[in-house]
C-alpha cells in the first residue's frame, strides 16, 4: 500500500510508511508489526529522546523588557525526564511488542483472529475470553496518581517516537496491505458513561483512517457495551492496535455506568476480550476499580502491576530538575540556585513539576515587569499566595500526606493555574491604564493639531473676506476627505478651489434657469472684494489663481 493509495481522509501528517529493522530479540524476528516500530532505546538514547532543553543565550538578558517577557515563556518547553519516565517507557515498549507476538499478520493466528471476531459479531455469541493464545502475550498495567501531576504528559512524551499510524504495502517482497495503529489513547468523557467511552474508540479510529466505524457500530439504538466490546476487539485486530490507553478513568460516572460492579465487569470484560494490552490511567479516586479489574482479568503472569505516579520528593531528583530550570533566567540579575530557593519552590509546589515551573516563570515575569529584575524566595511565596488559590486546598492536602484528604480534591488540577492571564496582566506592554492614557493623549494631540490647522486656515479665508459659513463648509469637506496630513497652506488652497467650484456650479445653474444675477464688479464695494476680484488682481500681477490668496 503506497502513499498514493492512502485514503484521502487518513491523517497523513500522523502516518508513516513502514520501514523494517532487523530485531535482536528472537521472538520479534519476522514480525512486520514489530520490525516497523522504532528501535528499542538504550537509557542514553531514551534520555536524548525524552529531554527538552529550550534555546538560551545570555545576551538576551540585554534585550528590552517587553522582548524578554516572551523569552521567559520558553521555559514551558523545558522537560527533564524522571526515573519514572524510564520505567514507563520500558513498560509501554514491552507491552506493545509482547502484544504483537501472537498477532503476527504473516502467521495463522492473525487470520484466525479476524475470522473468529467476524463470526462472533455475526452470530451475536460473545465468549467470555476472546482468544486465550493471544491474551497470554498481551500485558497491561494501571497508572495511578493525583490529578494534574503529569501522567498524561508523561505518556505522550514516551509515545512521541511512535507514529500514530504505520502503512504497510509489502514485506520481504510479499504484498502486505494493512494499517497499523501502534497506540490508541482514549479520554473518558467527563461525567460520561461506559457506552460513550466505547463510542469514543470508534471515532478515534475514524479520525486516523477516515473510516465510518462510528456510524456503522456506534449509532444503533439500544446497543450495549456487551455488543460494542467485541466490535472493538475486531477492529483492534484488523488495524493491529499495539496498546489501548484509557485515560481519566475517574471521569466515568458510576450512576450512568450502572454502579461500581457493572463498571468493574466492563473493564474485566474489556481486558479479557479485546486481545491487546490495555493501560488504565486514573487518579486515586478510581484506584479500587482499576486494580480490581486487573486482578480479576484472566491474564495470569502477563500483568506488569501498578505504576504509581507520585509527586517528587525534595531529594537529588528534585535538585536536578530545579538546577536545570535555573539556567533559564532572563532577568538582569542572575541568581544562583540556593537551598532556600529550592526549598521554597518545593514548599509552594509540593513536588508537582508543573506548578514549580509555572511559579518560576511567573516570578521572572513579575520581576521584569516591576523592574525588580531579580527572582527571590520572597517573590515566589508572594506569587504563590496570589495565584495558586484554586489549587491551594490540594496542596494543603498533599502537605498533610493524608490519602483521604487528597482524594477530596480529586478534580483540582495544577492546570487550573492561568499562566496566560498572568502573562497578560503583568506584561510591560499590558499596563492597561498607561495604554489608555497614552492613547487619549495621542488622540488629544492629533485633535489639537487638526483644530489648530483648521483654525489657521479659517483665519486666512476670513482675511480674504470669504463668507464664514461657506469657508467652514469647505474646510470640513477638505479635512474629512484628506487621507494624508495637510499643511495650512494646502488646506487653504484646497478650500478656495472647492469654493470656486461651488460658485461656478451655482452660476451654471443660474444660467440654465435664465436667471442671471445683475451684480457687476463696479457695484461691489471696495471694502467687500469678491473671490473673482481677488483672482483678477492676481492675474494682473502675473500670479496663479491661488498665489494672491495665500498670505
Secondary structure, 3 states (H helix, E strand, C coil): CCHHHCCCCCCHHHEEECCCCCCCCHHHCCCHHHHCCCCCCCHHHHHHHHCECCCCCHHHHHCCHHHHHHHHHHHHHCECCCHHHHHHHHHHHHHHHHHHHCCCCCCHHHHHHHHHHHHHHHHCCCCCCCCHHHHCCCCCEEEECCCCCCHHHHHHHHHCCCCCEEEEEEECCEEEEEEECCEEEEECCCCECHHHHHHHHHHHHHHHHCCCHHHHHHCCCCCCHHHHHHHHHHHHHHCCCCEEEEECHHHECCCCCCCHHHHHHHHHHHHHHCCCEEEEEECHHHHHHHHHHHHHCCCHHHCCCEEECCCCCCCHHHHHHHHHHCCCCCCCCCCCCCHHHHHHHHHHHCCCHHHHHHHHHHHHHHHHHHCCCCCCHHHHHHHHHHHCCCCHHHHHHHHHCCHHHHHHCCCCCHHHCCHHHHHHHHCCCCCHHHHHHHHHHHHHHHHHHHHHHHHHHHHHHHHCCCCHHHHHHHHHHHHHHCCCCCCHHHHHHHHHHHHHHHHHHHHHHHHHCCCCCCCCHHHCCHHHCCHHHHHHHHHHCCCCCCHHHCC
